[in-house]
Amino acid sequence: MDFCSVFKPAMPKSVVGTACMYFKRFYLHNSLMEYHPRIIMFTCVFLACKVDEFNVSSLQFVANLHENSVEQEKVLEQILEYELLLIQQLNFHLVIHNPYRPLEGFLIDLKTRYPALENPEVLRKAADDFLNRAALTDTLLLFTPSQIALTSILSSASRAGLNVESYLTECFSLKDDRETLSQLIEAIRNIQNLVKKYEFPKIEEINVLKQKLEKCHSKELLSTARKTGQMMILPIPYNL
């Protein structure tokens, strides 16, 4: 997320959302101990740029690493090496439906069909923040993009002290469909709870995990394991 937020030229939100989904889906079936998350993350973003038609050259892409030319070339080689593997692990399902587009749709709908809210644009900033936080959780894997986008609208309105709950019954024609309305409200509450419970890891925790990860990927450890006949035990992947 940090790499994408400072990327030049500015990266569209849809590309960020697509890259996050690629990353999560890849590690549903693979281990961090086998594939280093740093290079997989770069590969996910690189592929997302292509799929979402955000046209940047490979040299422009690695220039955002702010590393020396040798390191940039090394990373580019790794990205190109892992790109096909990533596509295969995604089962060639590359089109991602992000909650960012439904968010725009809901804002337009609020402007045209919900006069009770004078200026829906006041909800945009907090709604965007909600979606960015949701991207760090498993929300994108568990709920539909439209449900997540709608939750971001309601959450933003709540933070602004605005009540737009009647939008669900008036504009969604759910006033007489209590069962569907109840299911939608339950999904919204579950999404809010997932996002609310998420806590950003502390720097100390990140450093400890980095050390463990680098130890797993160190050439010395792999070389020793081969010489002694020992094998690293990897977590067993599961299928959806």
Residue frames relative to the residue before (quaternion, step in Angstrom):
aa qw qx qy qz dx dy dz
M 1.0000 0.0000 0.0000 0.0000 0.00 0.00 0.00
D 0.6563 0.5098 -0.3156 0.4580 3.59 0.96 -0.84
F 0.6309 0.5345 -0.3242 0.4596 3.56 1.00 -0.85
C 0.6887 0.4871 -0.2753 0.4611 3.58 0.94 -0.91
S 0.6640 0.5432 -0.3119 0.4083 3.59 0.99 -0.82
V 0.7489 0.3434 -0.2030 0.5292 3.60 1.15 -0.56
F 0.3733 0.7535 -0.4685 0.2710 3.57 1.30 0.16
K 0.1100 -0.7791 0.6145 0.0569 3.58 -1.08 0.77
P 0.4533 -0.2433 -0.8403 0.1710 1.53 -1.56 1.99
A 0.7101 -0.4766 0.3010 0.4219 3.57 -1.25 0.49
M 0.3457 -0.7633 0.5187 0.1697 3.54 -0.84 1.05
P 0.4751 -0.6725 0.4846 0.2953 3.63 -0.84 0.92
K 0.5921 -0.5977 0.4079 0.3547 3.57 -1.10 0.68
S 0.6059 0.5733 -0.3599 0.4180 3.57 1.05 -0.68
V 0.6278 0.5301 -0.3338 0.4620 3.59 1.06 -0.72
V 0.6367 0.5259 -0.3170 0.4664 3.57 1.00 -0.86
G 0.6656 0.5081 -0.2973 0.4587 3.57 0.93 -0.93
T 0.6468 0.5185 -0.3092 0.4661 3.57 1.00 -0.85
A 0.6574 0.5123 -0.3057 0.4604 3.58 0.94 -0.90
C 0.6367 0.5291 -0.3268 0.4560 3.60 0.98 -0.81
M 0.6653 0.4961 -0.3023 0.4689 3.57 0.97 -0.84
Y 0.6127 0.5384 -0.3477 0.4624 3.59 0.99 -0.77
F 0.6654 0.5265 -0.2912 0.4419 3.55 0.89 -1.04
K 0.6834 0.4812 -0.2867 0.4683 3.59 0.85 -0.97
R 0.6793 0.4937 -0.2965 0.4550 3.58 0.89 -0.91
F 0.6120 0.5550 -0.3542 0.4382 3.60 1.03 -0.72
Y 0.7602 0.3885 -0.2122 0.4755 3.58 0.85 -0.96
L 0.4389 0.6317 -0.4934 0.4061 3.57 1.22 0.33
H 0.7866 0.2948 -0.1226 0.5285 3.58 1.14 -0.68
N 0.7448 0.3415 -0.2013 0.5367 3.61 1.23 -0.04
S 0.4489 -0.7053 0.4961 0.2342 3.53 -1.27 0.47
L 0.5367 -0.6078 0.4870 0.3245 3.55 -1.15 0.71
M 0.6279 0.5576 -0.3300 0.4311 3.56 1.16 -0.60
E 0.7010 0.4462 -0.2601 0.4918 3.55 1.20 -0.49
Y 0.7901 0.1579 -0.0663 0.5886 3.57 1.03 -0.82
H 0.4017 -0.7401 0.4880 0.2297 3.56 -0.58 1.17
P 0.4738 -0.7196 0.4278 0.2733 3.62 -0.69 1.06
R 0.5838 0.5924 -0.3887 0.3965 3.61 1.08 -0.54
I 0.7262 0.4129 -0.2596 0.4845 3.58 0.77 -0.95
I 0.6081 0.5318 -0.3574 0.4687 3.60 1.11 -0.60
M 0.6237 0.5413 -0.3355 0.4532 3.58 1.03 -0.76
F 0.6629 0.4898 -0.3060 0.4765 3.58 0.91 -0.90
T 0.6497 0.5186 -0.3154 0.4576 3.57 1.00 -0.82
C 0.6311 0.5325 -0.3251 0.4608 3.59 1.02 -0.79
V 0.6713 0.4844 -0.2973 0.4758 3.58 0.92 -0.89
F 0.6382 0.5368 -0.3204 0.4493 3.58 0.97 -0.88
L 0.6812 0.4729 -0.2812 0.4830 3.58 0.93 -0.92
A 0.6303 0.5403 -0.3325 0.4474 3.60 1.01 -0.79
C 0.6065 0.5537 -0.3492 0.4513 3.59 1.06 -0.72
K 0.6670 0.4969 -0.2962 0.4696 3.57 0.99 -0.83
V 0.6980 0.4931 -0.2802 0.4372 3.57 0.77 -1.08
D 0.7478 0.3727 -0.2091 0.5081 3.60 0.96 -0.84
E 0.4602 -0.7383 0.4038 0.2829 3.56 1.33 0.37
F 0.3483 0.6647 -0.5560 0.3574 3.52 0.91 1.05
N 0.1996 -0.8652 0.4536 0.0762 3.52 0.09 1.35
V 0.2207 0.7184 -0.6326 0.1872 3.53 -0.49 1.29
S 0.4632 -0.6732 0.4940 0.2970 3.56 -1.00 0.76
S 0.6548 -0.5094 0.3764 0.4125 3.57 -1.25 0.33
L 0.6462 0.5146 -0.3213 0.4630 3.58 1.07 -0.73
Q 0.6209 0.5221 -0.3350 0.4793 3.59 1.06 -0.72
F 0.6406 0.5506 -0.3211 0.4282 3.54 0.98 -0.89
V 0.7434 0.4039 -0.2426 0.4747 3.60 0.67 -1.06
A 0.5352 0.6163 -0.4144 0.4026 3.61 1.19 -0.35
N 0.6257 0.5534 -0.3285 0.4409 3.59 1.20 -0.51
L 0.5276 0.6320 -0.4096 0.3930 3.59 1.27 -0.05
H 0.2420 -0.8000 0.5073 0.2100 3.57 1.25 -0.47
E 0.4520 0.6320 -0.4788 0.4086 3.53 1.01 0.95
N 0.6276 -0.5059 0.3972 0.4386 3.58 -1.24 0.08
S 0.7050 -0.5030 0.3022 0.3984 3.57 -1.24 0.45
V 0.6218 0.5460 -0.3434 0.4442 3.58 1.05 -0.71
E 0.6754 0.4869 -0.2826 0.4763 3.56 0.94 -0.92
Q 0.6289 0.5350 -0.3287 0.4585 3.58 1.03 -0.78
E 0.6606 0.5031 -0.3040 0.4669 3.56 0.95 -0.87
K 0.6312 0.5386 -0.3221 0.4558 3.56 1.06 -0.79
V 0.6679 0.4965 -0.2966 0.4685 3.57 0.93 -0.93
L 0.6365 0.5302 -0.3294 0.4531 3.58 1.00 -0.83
E 0.6334 0.5225 -0.3277 0.4673 3.59 0.98 -0.79
Q 0.6601 0.5022 -0.3056 0.4677 3.58 0.99 -0.83
I 0.6295 0.5372 -0.3324 0.4524 3.59 1.00 -0.81
L 0.6890 0.4731 -0.2784 0.4733 3.56 0.88 -0.96
E 0.6240 0.5422 -0.3320 0.4543 3.56 1.13 -0.63
Y 0.7608 0.3918 -0.1922 0.4804 3.59 0.96 -0.90
E 0.4712 0.7112 -0.4359 0.2866 3.60 1.20 -0.31
L 0.6874 0.4682 -0.2893 0.4739 3.60 0.83 -0.94
L 0.6122 0.5442 -0.3444 0.4587 3.59 1.03 -0.75
L 0.6462 0.5219 -0.3122 0.4611 3.57 0.95 -0.90
I 0.6548 0.5125 -0.3093 0.4615 3.57 0.90 -0.94
Q 0.6570 0.5094 -0.3064 0.4636 3.58 0.98 -0.84
Q 0.6803 0.4914 -0.2891 0.4606 3.57 0.94 -0.88
L 0.6546 0.4686 -0.3042 0.5093 3.58 1.24 -0.40
N 0.4192 -0.7284 0.4381 0.3190 3.57 1.34 0.12
F 0.5911 -0.6172 0.3333 0.3981 3.55 1.20 0.70
H 0.4830 0.6140 -0.4611 0.4209 3.61 1.21 0.48
L 0.0138 0.8746 -0.4795 0.0708 3.54 0.19 1.31
V 0.6103 0.5469 -0.3673 0.4399 3.61 1.15 -0.39
I 0.0882 -0.8064 0.5847 -0.0008 3.56 -0.67 1.16
H 0.2525 -0.7450 0.5998 0.1465 3.56 -0.95 0.91
N 0.1765 -0.8237 0.5368 0.0477 3.54 -0.32 1.33
P 0.5463 -0.6187 0.4439 0.3489 3.62 -1.18 0.40
Y 0.5112 0.6728 -0.4184 0.3330 3.61 1.23 -0.23
R 0.6562 0.5007 -0.3186 0.4661 3.60 1.01 -0.74
P 0.6507 0.4880 -0.3358 0.4750 3.66 0.88 -0.77
L 0.5851 0.5741 -0.3753 0.4327 3.60 1.08 -0.64
E 0.6507 0.4995 -0.3139 0.4780 3.58 0.94 -0.87
G 0.6445 0.5319 -0.3156 0.4496 3.56 1.02 -0.82
F 0.6633 0.4999 -0.3066 0.4648 3.57 0.96 -0.84
L 0.6360 0.5239 -0.3331 0.4584 3.60 1.01 -0.76
I 0.6423 0.5031 -0.3156 0.4845 3.59 1.02 -0.79
D 0.6526 0.5225 -0.3078 0.4544 3.57 0.98 -0.88
L 0.6380 0.5260 -0.3218 0.4611 3.57 1.02 -0.80
K 0.6555 0.5216 -0.3065 0.4521 3.57 1.03 -0.81
T 0.7698 0.4002 -0.1923 0.4586 3.57 0.94 -0.89
R 0.8275 0.2521 -0.1037 0.4909 3.59 0.99 -0.75
Y 0.7333 0.3579 -0.2331 0.5290 3.59 1.23 0.02
P 0.1173 -0.8530 0.5069 0.0414 3.59 0.36 1.26
A 0.5070 0.6577 -0.4239 0.3615 3.60 1.22 -0.30
L 0.7129 0.3483 -0.2324 0.5625 3.59 1.21 -0.47
E 0.3661 -0.7889 0.4524 0.1972 3.56 -0.34 1.27
N 0.8260 0.0475 0.0213 0.5613 3.57 0.81 -0.99
P 0.2211 -0.8195 0.5170 0.1105 3.61 0.06 1.28
E 0.5543 0.6360 -0.3946 0.3641 3.62 1.13 -0.48
V 0.5598 0.6027 -0.3980 0.4061 3.60 1.18 -0.41
L 0.6452 0.5357 -0.3141 0.4451 3.59 1.24 -0.38
R 0.5085 0.7112 -0.4005 0.2742 3.58 1.20 -0.51
K 0.6872 0.5083 -0.3118 0.4148 3.62 0.68 -1.04
A 0.7083 0.4423 -0.2706 0.4790 3.60 0.76 -1.00
A 0.6221 0.5380 -0.3391 0.4566 3.60 1.09 -0.68
D 0.6337 0.5170 -0.3200 0.4782 3.59 1.03 -0.80
D 0.6434 0.5207 -0.3152 0.4643 3.58 0.97 -0.87
F 0.6334 0.5340 -0.3237 0.4570 3.56 1.02 -0.82
L 0.6752 0.4922 -0.2935 0.4644 3.60 0.91 -0.91
N 0.6292 0.5297 -0.3347 0.4599 3.59 1.04 -0.75
R 0.6636 0.4827 -0.2956 0.4891 3.56 1.03 -0.80
A 0.6308 0.5435 -0.3274 0.4466 3.58 1.03 -0.80
A 0.6137 0.5770 -0.3401 0.4181 3.58 1.10 -0.71
L 0.6533 0.5141 -0.3043 0.4650 3.59 1.23 -0.45
T 0.6683 0.4679 -0.2832 0.5042 3.57 1.30 -0.21
D 0.6232 -0.5248 0.4114 0.4085 3.57 -1.31 -0.20
T 0.3193 0.7891 -0.4786 0.2149 3.58 1.28 0.14
L 0.6726 0.5232 -0.3034 0.4265 3.58 0.90 -0.92
L 0.6721 0.4871 -0.2910 0.4757 3.57 1.21 -0.47
L 0.7431 0.4556 -0.2004 0.4474 3.57 1.19 -0.57
F 0.7934 0.2364 -0.1014 0.5517 3.58 1.15 -0.59
T 0.5810 -0.5914 0.4310 0.3563 3.55 -1.24 0.44
P 0.6374 -0.5423 0.3819 0.3922 3.61 -1.16 0.53
S 0.6638 0.5099 -0.3181 0.4453 3.60 0.93 -0.83
Q 0.6343 0.5208 -0.3350 0.4629 3.61 1.04 -0.70
I 0.6570 0.5025 -0.3051 0.4719 3.56 0.99 -0.85
A 0.6565 0.5084 -0.3110 0.4625 3.60 0.94 -0.87
L 0.6527 0.5089 -0.3140 0.4651 3.59 0.95 -0.85
T 0.6327 0.5280 -0.3227 0.4656 3.57 1.03 -0.78
S 0.6337 0.5287 -0.3306 0.4577 3.58 1.03 -0.77
I 0.6275 0.5305 -0.3253 0.4680 3.60 1.09 -0.74
L 0.6948 0.4727 -0.2731 0.4683 3.56 0.84 -1.01
S 0.6412 0.5194 -0.3207 0.4651 3.58 1.04 -0.78
S 0.6485 0.5140 -0.3063 0.4706 3.57 0.99 -0.86
A 0.6528 0.5134 -0.3086 0.4638 3.58 0.99 -0.86
S 0.6401 0.5301 -0.3200 0.4547 3.56 1.02 -0.81
R 0.6577 0.5064 -0.3028 0.4683 3.58 0.99 -0.83
A 0.6982 0.4473 -0.2613 0.4942 3.57 1.14 -0.65
G 0.5082 -0.6708 0.4090 0.3529 3.58 1.27 0.03
L 0.5252 0.6218 -0.4091 0.4125 3.57 1.21 0.54
N 0.2604 -0.7605 0.5780 0.1401 3.56 -1.03 0.80
V 0.0579 0.8113 -0.5756 0.0848 3.57 -0.43 1.23
E 0.2859 0.7908 -0.4999 0.2073 3.59 1.19 0.41
S 0.6063 0.5648 -0.3596 0.4291 3.59 1.10 -0.61
Y 0.4930 0.6549 -0.4196 0.3899 3.59 1.29 -0.30
L 0.6309 0.5550 -0.3288 0.4311 3.58 1.06 -0.76
T 0.7406 0.4133 -0.2338 0.4754 3.57 0.89 -0.90
E 0.7063 0.4799 -0.2705 0.4446 3.58 0.98 -0.85
C 0.7983 0.3188 -0.1546 0.4871 3.58 0.78 -1.00
F 0.6886 0.4446 -0.2849 0.4970 3.60 1.22 -0.32
S 0.3685 -0.7586 0.4604 0.2772 3.56 1.33 -0.01
L 0.4251 0.7150 -0.4484 0.3272 3.55 1.00 0.86
K 0.3449 0.7739 -0.4778 0.2318 3.57 1.27 0.14
D 0.7743 0.3239 -0.1684 0.5169 3.56 0.99 -0.81
D 0.6484 0.4725 -0.3162 0.5063 3.58 1.29 -0.04
R 0.1354 -0.8539 0.5000 0.0501 3.54 0.39 1.27
E 0.6366 0.5496 -0.3384 0.4220 3.57 1.01 -0.75
T 0.6793 0.4730 -0.2845 0.4837 3.58 0.88 -0.95
L 0.6364 0.5275 -0.3234 0.4606 3.57 1.00 -0.83
S 0.6504 0.5168 -0.3117 0.4612 3.58 0.97 -0.85
Q 0.6559 0.5070 -0.3075 0.4671 3.60 0.98 -0.83
L 0.6493 0.5161 -0.3124 0.4630 3.57 1.02 -0.81
I 0.6587 0.5043 -0.3039 0.4684 3.58 0.94 -0.88
E 0.6314 0.5284 -0.3271 0.4638 3.58 1.05 -0.77
A 0.6476 0.5079 -0.3155 0.4723 3.60 0.98 -0.83
I 0.6377 0.5308 -0.3202 0.4572 3.58 0.99 -0.85
R 0.6645 0.4999 -0.3039 0.4649 3.58 0.92 -0.87
N 0.6488 0.5166 -0.3193 0.4585 3.58 0.98 -0.80
I 0.6384 0.5141 -0.3215 0.4742 3.58 1.01 -0.80
Q 0.6520 0.5166 -0.3132 0.4582 3.58 0.90 -0.91
N 0.6632 0.5088 -0.3089 0.4538 3.59 0.94 -0.85
L 0.6403 0.5291 -0.3244 0.4526 3.59 0.99 -0.84
V 0.6957 0.4670 -0.2710 0.4738 3.55 0.89 -0.97
K 0.6549 0.5283 -0.3104 0.4423 3.57 0.99 -0.83
K 0.6946 0.4907 -0.2753 0.4482 3.58 0.99 -0.85
Y 0.5525 0.6259 -0.4062 0.3715 3.58 1.17 -0.42
E 0.0803 -0.7844 0.6148 0.0182 3.55 -0.94 0.96
F 0.4543 -0.6749 0.5068 0.2852 3.55 -0.89 0.93
P 0.4817 -0.6794 0.4616 0.3054 3.61 -0.85 0.88
K 0.4918 -0.6561 0.4908 0.2945 3.54 -1.14 0.69
I 0.6472 -0.5368 0.3774 0.3880 3.55 -1.20 0.59
E 0.6418 0.5338 -0.3266 0.4433 3.59 0.97 -0.84
E 0.6588 0.5049 -0.3033 0.4680 3.57 0.98 -0.84
I 0.6371 0.5317 -0.3203 0.4570 3.57 1.01 -0.84
N 0.6631 0.5170 -0.3049 0.4472 3.58 0.94 -0.90
V 0.6384 0.5198 -0.3226 0.4671 3.57 1.03 -0.80
L 0.6689 0.4949 -0.2933 0.4707 3.57 0.95 -0.90
K 0.6168 0.5467 -0.3421 0.4513 3.59 1.05 -0.75
Q 0.6565 0.5178 -0.3097 0.4528 3.56 0.94 -0.90
K 0.6534 0.5036 -0.3076 0.4742 3.57 0.98 -0.85
L 0.6605 0.5210 -0.3039 0.4471 3.54 0.97 -0.90
E 0.6685 0.4935 -0.2998 0.4687 3.56 0.91 -0.91
K 0.6163 0.5395 -0.3448 0.4585 3.56 1.08 -0.67
C 0.6405 0.5268 -0.3158 0.4611 3.58 1.03 -0.82
H 0.7644 0.3797 -0.1883 0.4859 3.56 1.01 -0.82
S 0.4403 0.7090 -0.4605 0.3025 3.58 1.22 0.03
K 0.5305 -0.6459 0.4532 0.3100 3.57 -0.98 0.86
E 0.6178 0.5635 -0.3522 0.4204 3.56 1.05 -0.75
L 0.6573 0.5137 -0.3099 0.4561 3.58 0.98 -0.87
L 0.6616 0.5021 -0.3042 0.4665 3.58 0.94 -0.89
S 0.6490 0.5221 -0.3131 0.4563 3.56 1.01 -0.86
T 0.6531 0.5125 -0.3055 0.4663 3.57 0.98 -0.87
A 0.6440 0.5354 -0.3192 0.4435 3.55 0.99 -0.87
R 0.6612 0.5037 -0.3121 0.4600 3.57 0.99 -0.84
K 0.6690 0.5171 -0.3027 0.4398 3.57 0.94 -0.90
T 0.7420 0.4035 -0.2168 0.4895 3.57 0.97 -0.84
G 0.4905 -0.6840 0.4172 0.3428 3.54 1.29 -0.11
Q 0.4848 0.6527 -0.4396 0.3818 3.59 1.27 0.27
M 0.2034 -0.7665 0.5983 0.1143 3.56 -1.17 0.62
M 0.4670 -0.6475 0.5194 0.3047 3.53 -1.10 0.72
I 0.3309 -0.7265 0.5681 0.2000 3.56 -0.98 0.86
L 0.1428 -0.8087 0.5692 0.0404 3.54 -0.59 1.18
P 0.5621 -0.5842 0.4471 0.3781 3.60 -1.10 0.58
I 0.4572 -0.6785 0.4996 0.2848 3.57 -1.02 0.79
P 0.3474 -0.7402 0.5276 0.2303 3.63 -0.63 1.04
Y 0.2162 -0.7623 0.5945 0.1371 3.53 -1.23 0.50
N 0.4262 -0.6957 0.5202 0.2526 3.51 -1.20 0.51
L 0.5466 -0.6021 0.4638 0.3515 3.55 -1.20 0.58
